[in-house]
Amino acid sequence: MAATLVRPRRGKMFAGVCAALADRFEVPRVFVRLGFMFFGLFGVGVVAYLALWIIIPEGD
């Protein structure tokens, strides 16, 4: 079963949004980061990242 959706304190590059999503859906973090970079080219990734940074709680 997948982990809950929380931003980790370790193993993150910036705010931990990509790490949280990767851990939750059990995919490599690099794929999630590449996805945000791709969608960032269209402006959608930046807005989604900022929204998720606010919504996803930080883990212990």
PDB file of N, CA, C and O in Angstrom:
ATOM      1  N   MET A   1       0.839  -1.181   0.000  1.00  0.00           N
ATOM      2  CA  MET A   1       0.000   0.000   0.000  1.00  0.00           C
ATOM      3  C   MET A   1       0.883   1.244   0.000  1.00  0.00           C
ATOM      4  O   MET A   1       1.935   1.258   0.639  1.00  0.00           O
ATOM      5  N   ALA A   2       0.470   2.265  -0.697  1.00  0.00           N
ATOM      6  CA  ALA A   2       1.256   3.481  -0.826  1.00  0.00           C
ATOM      7  C   ALA A   2       1.227   4.298   0.459  1.00  0.00           C
ATOM      8  O   ALA A   2       0.313   4.180   1.275  1.00  0.00           O
ATOM      9  N   ALA A   3       2.233   5.114   0.612  1.00  0.00           N
ATOM     10  CA  ALA A   3       2.342   5.976   1.780  1.00  0.00           C
ATOM     11  C   ALA A   3       1.323   7.112   1.688  1.00  0.00           C
ATOM     12  O   ALA A   3       0.742   7.371   0.634  1.00  0.00           O
ATOM     13  N   THR A   4       1.127   7.775   2.819  1.00  0.00           N
ATOM     14  CA  THR A   4       0.234   8.931   2.807  1.00  0.00           C
ATOM     15  C   THR A   4       0.935  10.091   2.104  1.00  0.00           C
ATOM     16  O   THR A   4       2.148  10.059   1.900  1.00  0.00           O
ATOM     17  N   LEU A   5       0.183  11.088   1.745  1.00  0.00           N
ATOM     18  CA  LEU A   5       0.716  12.220   0.992  1.00  0.00           C
ATOM     19  C   LEU A   5       1.211  13.294   1.956  1.00  0.00           C
ATOM     20  O   LEU A   5       0.438  14.136   2.411  1.00  0.00           O
ATOM     21  N   VAL A   6       2.507  13.255   2.261  1.00  0.00           N
ATOM     22  CA  VAL A   6       3.162  14.274   3.088  1.00  0.00           C
ATOM     23  C   VAL A   6       4.509  14.610   2.456  1.00  0.00           C
ATOM     24  O   VAL A   6       5.148  13.762   1.833  1.00  0.00           O
ATOM     25  N   ARG A   7       4.924  15.853   2.627  1.00  0.00           N
ATOM     26  CA  ARG A   7       6.221  16.274   2.103  1.00  0.00           C
ATOM     27  C   ARG A   7       7.309  15.801   3.057  1.00  0.00           C
ATOM     28  O   ARG A   7       7.264  16.127   4.243  1.00  0.00           O
ATOM     29  N   PRO A   8       8.285  15.039   2.568  1.00  0.00           N
ATOM     30  CA  PRO A   8       9.346  14.538   3.444  1.00  0.00           C
ATOM     31  C   PRO A   8      10.318  15.645   3.838  1.00  0.00           C
ATOM     32  O   PRO A   8      10.496  16.621   3.109  1.00  0.00           O
ATOM     33  N   ARG A   9      10.939  15.481   4.992  1.00  0.00           N
ATOM     34  CA  ARG A   9      11.957  16.437   5.422  1.00  0.00           C
ATOM     35  C   ARG A   9      13.303  16.110   4.789  1.00  0.00           C
ATOM     36  O   ARG A   9      14.152  16.991   4.653  1.00  0.00           O
ATOM     37  N   ARG A  10      13.506  14.856   4.400  1.00  0.00           N
ATOM     38  CA  ARG A  10      14.762  14.425   3.781  1.00  0.00           C
ATOM     39  C   ARG A  10      14.495  13.896   2.380  1.00  0.00           C
ATOM     40  O   ARG A  10      13.411  13.385   2.095  1.00  0.00           O
ATOM     41  N   GLY A  11      15.486  14.021   1.512  1.00  0.00           N
ATOM     42  CA  GLY A  11      15.363  13.499   0.153  1.00  0.00           C
ATOM     43  C   GLY A  11      14.615  14.414  -0.784  1.00  0.00           C
ATOM     44  O   GLY A  11      14.205  14.002  -1.869  1.00  0.00           O
ATOM     45  N   LYS A  12      14.434  15.656  -0.370  1.00  0.00           N
ATOM     46  CA  LYS A  12      13.731  16.603  -1.234  1.00  0.00           C
ATOM     47  C   LYS A  12      14.735  17.546  -1.862  1.00  0.00           C
ATOM     48  O   LYS A  12      15.837  17.726  -1.345  1.00  0.00           O
ATOM     49  N   MET A  13      14.354  18.146  -2.976  1.00  0.00           N
ATOM     50  CA  MET A  13      15.257  19.082  -3.635  1.00  0.00           C
ATOM     51  C   MET A  13      14.876  20.524  -3.316  1.00  0.00           C
ATOM     52  O   MET A  13      15.752  21.358  -3.087  1.00  0.00           O
ATOM     53  N   PHE A  14      13.597  20.821  -3.298  1.00  0.00           N
ATOM     54  CA  PHE A  14      13.164  22.188  -3.030  1.00  0.00           C
ATOM     55  C   PHE A  14      12.149  22.178  -1.899  1.00  0.00           C
ATOM     56  O   PHE A  14      12.517  22.376  -0.741  1.00  0.00           O
ATOM     57  N   ALA A  15      10.904  21.955  -2.207  1.00  0.00           N
ATOM     58  CA  ALA A  15       9.862  21.958  -1.178  1.00  0.00           C
ATOM     59  C   ALA A  15       9.384  20.555  -0.834  1.00  0.00           C
ATOM     60  O   ALA A  15       8.686  20.379   0.165  1.00  0.00           O
ATOM     61  N   GLY A  16       9.737  19.557  -1.630  1.00  0.00           N
ATOM     62  CA  GLY A  16       9.340  18.186  -1.341  1.00  0.00           C
ATOM     63  C   GLY A  16       8.058  17.738  -2.004  1.00  0.00           C
ATOM     64  O   GLY A  16       7.564  16.649  -1.714  1.00  0.00           O
ATOM     65  N   VAL A  17       7.507  18.551  -2.887  1.00  0.00           N
ATOM     66  CA  VAL A  17       6.250  18.195  -3.555  1.00  0.00           C
ATOM     67  C   VAL A  17       6.445  16.983  -4.457  1.00  0.00           C
ATOM     68  O   VAL A  17       5.657  16.038  -4.399  1.00  0.00           O
ATOM     69  N   CYS A  18       7.466  16.997  -5.275  1.00  0.00           N
ATOM     70  CA  CYS A  18       7.718  15.872  -6.185  1.00  0.00           C
ATOM     71  C   CYS A  18       8.030  14.600  -5.405  1.00  0.00           C
ATOM     72  O   CYS A  18       7.568  13.518  -5.766  1.00  0.00           O
ATOM     73  N   ALA A  19       8.805  14.727  -4.348  1.00  0.00           N
ATOM     74  CA  ALA A  19       9.128  13.569  -3.514  1.00  0.00           C
ATOM     75  C   ALA A  19       7.874  13.002  -2.866  1.00  0.00           C
ATOM     76  O   ALA A  19       7.722  11.783  -2.783  1.00  0.00           O
ATOM     77  N   ALA A  20       6.985  13.855  -2.410  1.00  0.00           N
ATOM     78  CA  ALA A  20       5.736  13.395  -1.793  1.00  0.00           C
ATOM     79  C   ALA A  20       4.873  12.653  -2.796  1.00  0.00           C
ATOM     80  O   ALA A  20       4.339  11.589  -2.483  1.00  0.00           O
ATOM     81  N   LEU A  21       4.729  13.197  -3.996  1.00  0.00           N
ATOM     82  CA  LEU A  21       3.915  12.545  -5.024  1.00  0.00           C
ATOM     83  C   LEU A  21       4.541  11.221  -5.462  1.00  0.00           C
ATOM     84  O   LEU A  21       3.833  10.233  -5.660  1.00  0.00           O
ATOM     85  N   ALA A  22       5.857  11.202  -5.611  1.00  0.00           N
ATOM     86  CA  ALA A  22       6.542   9.976  -6.030  1.00  0.00           C
ATOM     87  C   ALA A  22       6.395   8.888  -4.970  1.00  0.00           C
ATOM     88  O   ALA A  22       6.142   7.728  -5.299  1.00  0.00           O
ATOM     89  N   ASP A  23       6.551   9.256  -3.711  1.00  0.00           N
ATOM     90  CA  ASP A  23       6.398   8.279  -2.632  1.00  0.00           C
ATOM     91  C   ASP A  23       4.969   7.765  -2.554  1.00  0.00           C
ATOM     92  O   ASP A  23       4.748   6.574  -2.334  1.00  0.00           O
ATOM     93  N   ARG A  24       4.010   8.641  -2.731  1.00  0.00           N
ATOM     94  CA  ARG A  24       2.593   8.261  -2.627  1.00  0.00           C
ATOM     95  C   ARG A  24       2.195   7.293  -3.732  1.00  0.00           C
ATOM     96  O   ARG A  24       1.483   6.320  -3.484  1.00  0.00           O
ATOM     97  N   PHE A  25       2.654   7.559  -4.948  1.00  0.00           N
ATOM     98  CA  PHE A  25       2.255   6.734  -6.091  1.00  0.00           C
ATOM     99  C   PHE A  25       3.303   5.685  -6.461  1.00  0.00           C
ATOM    100  O   PHE A  25       3.171   4.995  -7.472  1.00  0.00           O
ATOM    101  N   GLU A  26       4.340   5.572  -5.639  1.00  0.00           N
ATOM    102  CA  GLU A  26       5.363   4.544  -5.786  1.00  0.00           C
ATOM    103  C   GLU A  26       6.007   4.538  -7.174  1.00  0.00           C
ATOM    104  O   GLU A  26       6.106   3.500  -7.828  1.00  0.00           O
ATOM    105  N   VAL A  27       6.437   5.718  -7.603  1.00  0.00           N
ATOM    106  CA  VAL A  27       7.183   5.868  -8.851  1.00  0.00           C
ATOM    107  C   VAL A  27       8.504   6.560  -8.515  1.00  0.00           C
ATOM    108  O   VAL A  27       8.605   7.223  -7.483  1.00  0.00           O
ATOM    109  N   PRO A  28       9.510   6.417  -9.366  1.00  0.00           N
ATOM    110  CA  PRO A  28      10.781   7.102  -9.104  1.00  0.00           C
ATOM    111  C   PRO A  28      10.611   8.624  -9.078  1.00  0.00           C
ATOM    112  O   PRO A  28       9.869   9.192  -9.880  1.00  0.00           O
ATOM    113  N   ARG A  29      11.297   9.256  -8.162  1.00  0.00           N
ATOM    114  CA  ARG A  29      11.185  10.710  -8.005  1.00  0.00           C
ATOM    115  C   ARG A  29      11.596  11.459  -9.257  1.00  0.00           C
ATOM    116  O   ARG A  29      11.049  12.519  -9.563  1.00  0.00           O
ATOM    117  N   VAL A  30      12.559  10.912  -9.981  1.00  0.00           N
ATOM    118  CA  VAL A  30      13.043  11.592 -11.183  1.00  0.00           C
ATOM    119  C   VAL A  30      11.925  11.726 -12.224  1.00  0.00           C
ATOM    120  O   VAL A  30      11.886  12.725 -12.941  1.00  0.00           O
ATOM    121  N   PHE A  31      11.030  10.763 -12.326  1.00  0.00           N
ATOM    122  CA  PHE A  31       9.926  10.850 -13.289  1.00  0.00           C
ATOM    123  C   PHE A  31       8.970  11.976 -12.929  1.00  0.00           C
ATOM    124  O   PHE A  31       8.512  12.712 -13.803  1.00  0.00           O
ATOM    125  N   VAL A  32       8.673  12.109 -11.655  1.00  0.00           N
ATOM    126  CA  VAL A  32       7.767  13.177 -11.223  1.00  0.00           C
ATOM    127  C   VAL A  32       8.433  14.534 -11.453  1.00  0.00           C
ATOM    128  O   VAL A  32       7.783  15.475 -11.910  1.00  0.00           O
ATOM    129  N   ARG A  33       9.707  14.636 -11.143  1.00  0.00           N
ATOM    130  CA  ARG A  33      10.423  15.894 -11.350  1.00  0.00           C
ATOM    131  C   ARG A  33      10.483  16.270 -12.826  1.00  0.00           C
ATOM    132  O   ARG A  33      10.311  17.436 -13.184  1.00  0.00           O
ATOM    133  N   LEU A  34      10.726  15.283 -13.677  1.00  0.00           N
ATOM    134  CA  LEU A  34      10.724  15.549 -15.120  1.00  0.00           C
ATOM    135  C   LEU A  34       9.352  15.973 -15.614  1.00  0.00           C
ATOM    136  O   LEU A  34       9.242  16.836 -16.485  1.00  0.00           O
ATOM    137  N   GLY A  35       8.307  15.372 -15.064  1.00  0.00           N
ATOM    138  CA  GLY A  35       6.944  15.760 -15.425  1.00  0.00           C
ATOM    139  C   GLY A  35       6.656  17.213 -15.073  1.00  0.00           C
ATOM    140  O   GLY A  35       6.069  17.944 -15.871  1.00  0.00           O
ATOM    141  N   PHE A  36       7.066  17.631 -13.886  1.00  0.00           N
ATOM    142  CA  PHE A  36       6.861  19.028 -13.498  1.00  0.00           C
ATOM    143  C   PHE A  36       7.691  19.968 -14.360  1.00  0.00           C
ATOM    144  O   PHE A  36       7.245  21.070 -14.679  1.00  0.00           O
ATOM    145  N   MET A  37       8.887  19.548 -14.740  1.00  0.00           N
ATOM    146  CA  MET A  37       9.714  20.385 -15.623  1.00  0.00           C
ATOM    147  C   MET A  37       9.058  20.516 -16.992  1.00  0.00           C
ATOM    148  O   MET A  37       9.042  21.602 -17.571  1.00  0.00           O
ATOM    149  N   PHE A  38       8.516  19.414 -17.513  1.00  0.00           N
ATOM    150  CA  PHE A  38       7.845  19.440 -18.816  1.00  0.00           C
ATOM    151  C   PHE A  38       6.623  20.354 -18.776  1.00  0.00           C
ATOM    152  O   PHE A  38       6.457  21.212 -19.643  1.00  0.00           O
ATOM    153  N   PHE A  39       5.774  20.170 -17.773  1.00  0.00           N
ATOM    154  CA  PHE A  39       4.572  20.998 -17.676  1.00  0.00           C
ATOM    155  C   PHE A  39       4.906  22.430 -17.272  1.00  0.00           C
ATOM    156  O   PHE A  39       4.111  23.343 -17.498  1.00  0.00           O
ATOM    157  N   GLY A  40       6.074  22.628 -16.678  1.00  0.00           N
ATOM    158  CA  GLY A  40       6.516  23.973 -16.357  1.00  0.00           C
ATOM    159  C   GLY A  40       6.780  24.806 -17.597  1.00  0.00           C
ATOM    160  O   GLY A  40       6.677  26.032 -17.561  1.00  0.00           O
ATOM    161  N   LEU A  41       7.118  24.146 -18.687  1.00  0.00           N
ATOM    162  CA  LEU A  41       7.323  24.861 -19.945  1.00  0.00           C
ATOM    163  C   LEU A  41       6.042  25.536 -20.429  1.00  0.00           C
ATOM    164  O   LEU A  41       6.097  26.536 -21.145  1.00  0.00           O
ATOM    165  N   PHE A  42       4.900  24.996 -20.042  1.00  0.00           N
ATOM    166  CA  PHE A  42       3.613  25.546 -20.449  1.00  0.00           C
ATOM    167  C   PHE A  42       2.987  26.420 -19.364  1.00  0.00           C
ATOM    168  O   PHE A  42       1.880  26.929 -19.541  1.00  0.00           O
ATOM    169  N   GLY A  43       3.689  26.597 -18.241  1.00  0.00           N
ATOM    170  CA  GLY A  43       3.173  27.431 -17.160  1.00  0.00           C
ATOM    171  C   GLY A  43       2.299  26.699 -16.174  1.00  0.00           C
ATOM    172  O   GLY A  43       2.044  27.204 -15.081  1.00  0.00           O
ATOM    173  N   VAL A  44       1.837  25.527 -16.531  1.00  0.00           N
ATOM    174  CA  VAL A  44       0.936  24.769 -15.671  1.00  0.00           C
ATOM    175  C   VAL A  44       1.685  24.150 -14.498  1.00  0.00           C
ATOM    176  O   VAL A  44       1.161  24.095 -13.386  1.00  0.00           O
ATOM    177  N   GLY A  45       2.893  23.689 -14.735  1.00  0.00           N
ATOM    178  CA  GLY A  45       3.669  23.015 -13.703  1.00  0.00           C
ATOM    179  C   GLY A  45       3.995  23.918 -12.528  1.00  0.00           C
ATOM    180  O   GLY A  45       3.969  23.479 -11.378  1.00  0.00           O
ATOM    181  N   VAL A  46       4.299  25.166 -12.807  1.00  0.00           N
ATOM    182  CA  VAL A  46       4.649  26.107 -11.745  1.00  0.00           C
ATOM    183  C   VAL A  46       3.440  26.370 -10.843  1.00  0.00           C
ATOM    184  O   VAL A  46       3.559  26.358  -9.618  1.00  0.00           O
ATOM    185  N   VAL A  47       2.307  26.602 -11.439  1.00  0.00           N
ATOM    186  CA  VAL A  47       1.085  26.866 -10.663  1.00  0.00           C
ATOM    187  C   VAL A  47       0.699  25.632  -9.856  1.00  0.00           C
ATOM    188  O   VAL A  47       0.353  25.745  -8.680  1.00  0.00           O
ATOM    189  N   ALA A  48       0.755  24.464 -10.470  1.00  0.00           N
ATOM    190  CA  ALA A  48       0.411  23.227  -9.768  1.00  0.00           C
ATOM    191  C   ALA A  48       1.381  22.961  -8.624  1.00  0.00           C
ATOM    192  O   ALA A  48       0.965  22.550  -7.541  1.00  0.00           O
ATOM    193  N   TYR A  49       2.669  23.192  -8.855  1.00  0.00           N
ATOM    194  CA  TYR A  49       3.681  22.969  -7.821  1.00  0.00           C
ATOM    195  C   TYR A  49       3.429  23.881  -6.620  1.00  0.00           C
ATOM    196  O   TYR A  49       3.460  23.426  -5.476  1.00  0.00           O
ATOM    197  N   LEU A  50       3.181  25.154  -6.877  1.00  0.00           N
ATOM    198  CA  LEU A  50       2.929  26.091  -5.790  1.00  0.00           C
ATOM    199  C   LEU A  50       1.659  25.731  -5.013  1.00  0.00           C
ATOM    200  O   LEU A  50       1.628  25.822  -3.786  1.00  0.00           O
ATOM    201  N   ALA A  51       0.633  25.329  -5.723  1.00  0.00           N
ATOM    202  CA  ALA A  51      -0.611  24.934  -5.054  1.00  0.00           C
ATOM    203  C   ALA A  51      -0.395  23.698  -4.191  1.00  0.00           C
ATOM    204  O   ALA A  51      -0.873  23.643  -3.058  1.00  0.00           O
ATOM    205  N   LEU A  52       0.314  22.716  -4.711  1.00  0.00           N
ATOM    206  CA  LEU A  52       0.573  21.499  -3.943  1.00  0.00           C
ATOM    207  C   LEU A  52       1.499  21.772  -2.761  1.00  0.00           C
ATOM    208  O   LEU A  52       1.383  21.117  -1.725  1.00  0.00           O
ATOM    209  N   TRP A  53       2.404  22.718  -2.901  1.00  0.00           N
ATOM    210  CA  TRP A  53       3.301  23.087  -1.807  1.00  0.00           C
ATOM    211  C   TRP A  53       2.482  23.609  -0.627  1.00  0.00           C
ATOM    212  O   TRP A  53       2.806  23.341   0.530  1.00  0.00           O
ATOM    213  N   ILE A  54       1.438  24.343  -0.923  1.00  0.00           N
ATOM    214  CA  ILE A  54       0.567  24.892   0.125  1.00  0.00           C
ATOM    215  C   ILE A  54      -0.346  23.812   0.694  1.00  0.00           C
ATOM    216  O   ILE A  54      -0.588  23.779   1.901  1.00  0.00           O
ATOM    217  N   ILE A  55      -0.856  22.927  -0.163  1.00  0.00           N
ATOM    218  CA  ILE A  55      -1.871  21.936   0.250  1.00  0.00           C
ATOM    219  C   ILE A  55      -1.268  20.749   0.997  1.00  0.00           C
ATOM    220  O   ILE A  55      -1.822  20.323   2.010  1.00  0.00           O
ATOM    221  N   ILE A  56      -0.154  20.208   0.525  1.00  0.00           N
ATOM    222  CA  ILE A  56       0.423  18.979   1.106  1.00  0.00           C
ATOM    223  C   ILE A  56       1.139  19.321   2.420  1.00  0.00           C
ATOM    224  O   ILE A  56       2.029  20.172   2.433  1.00  0.00           O
ATOM    225  N   PRO A  57       0.760  18.670   3.515  1.00  0.00           N
ATOM    226  CA  PRO A  57       1.424  18.939   4.793  1.00  0.00           C
ATOM    227  C   PRO A  57       2.835  18.374   4.825  1.00  0.00           C
ATOM    228  O   PRO A  57       3.155  17.426   4.109  1.00  0.00           O
ATOM    229  N   GLU A  58       3.676  18.971   5.671  1.00  0.00           N
ATOM    230  CA  GLU A  58       5.040  18.482   5.825  1.00  0.00           C
ATOM    231  C   GLU A  58       5.052  17.326   6.814  1.00  0.00           C
ATOM    232  O   GLU A  58       4.366  17.370   7.835  1.00  0.00           O
ATOM    233  N   GLY A  59       5.823  16.304   6.514  1.00  0.00           N
ATOM    234  CA  GLY A  59       5.901  15.113   7.361  1.00  0.00           C
ATOM    235  C   GLY A  59       6.733  15.339   8.602  1.00  0.00           C
ATOM    236  O   GLY A  59       7.338  16.397   8.778  1.00  0.00           O
ATOM    237  N   ASP A  60       6.757  14.341   9.459  1.00  0.00           N
ATOM    238  CA  ASP A  60       7.514  14.427  10.709  1.00  0.00           C
ATOM    239  C   ASP A  60       8.988  14.241  10.485  1.00  0.00           C
ATOM    240  O   ASP A  60       9.767  14.285  11.437  1.00  0.00           O
TER     241      ASP A  60
END
